[in-house]
Amino acid sequence: ESAEAALSAYNSGEIDAMGDSLVATQALQQYGDSDELHRFDKIGTRYYDLNCENEYMTPEVRRALAMGLDRKTICEAAVPSKPQPALAFVPHGIPYEGKTDDFRTVVGDLISEDKEAAKQLLADAGYPNGEGLPTLKFIITNTQENKDVAQVMQAMWKENLGVNVEIVTFEPKVYWDEQTAGNFDICYDGWTGDYPDPSTNLDCFLLQRNETQCRWLNDQAKEYDSMMKEARSLTDNKKRMELFEAGEKLLMEEMPILPLYYRNAQLLVKPGCEGVIKTYIGHTIFKYADKQ
């Protein structure tokens, strides 16, 4: 019923395995360097919607926010599962059809973490050192991890760019209503794909979904929407991959969303238990499990 109860049961030998949300901060701290903790990459990304409807949230400002962070520090300091920083949107593990490497490796990083370049973008947008830019409303759900991550991001934006950010927390049942209503400049979001193809991730930003999330609805958004829908109708995988690659590059140029890290899943498994695994979408599989 709780992470604490699960950890107690695991420590006492009452259960042999536990995972996902039950492997909370205390469990990760206790078993972080142990062979009993297993980490599995998922085909998902933790990201934040940037409200393109607000006139001061221009593409330059959005790119500056994305470039003004040190994701490695955030992941190591504030995220117990120590995920891999995301310097693009599509995670590792998604094939690039026709290539031996996966999509992320073939396309490469699309975000440069560069404080000076980010400051120049803000100046170009009319907000040198953040001057004149309103305090940005950053909404999150009220988990401890989300609070910790948001506070580190807030401090980095202030120190690196001079941008002021106000963090507002909500219970989950209220939070998504706030997102849908557009009561934010920056808001917590995320996605884990359903199948190993770039479309499972990139289709998140079709126009219909954008209307109640990042509000990215300009000509570039329409071009992106058209590219993703064209890819749906093709059987030529080479052409599909080219469209996905071009689409993701356009997404990262416009930056209606800010990728932070690629999602992972954790399992604690007792010695002697073998074959308990996680799929790339995070489901725990006991089909091959055995206990010595």
Disulfide bonds with the S-S distance in Angstrom:
none
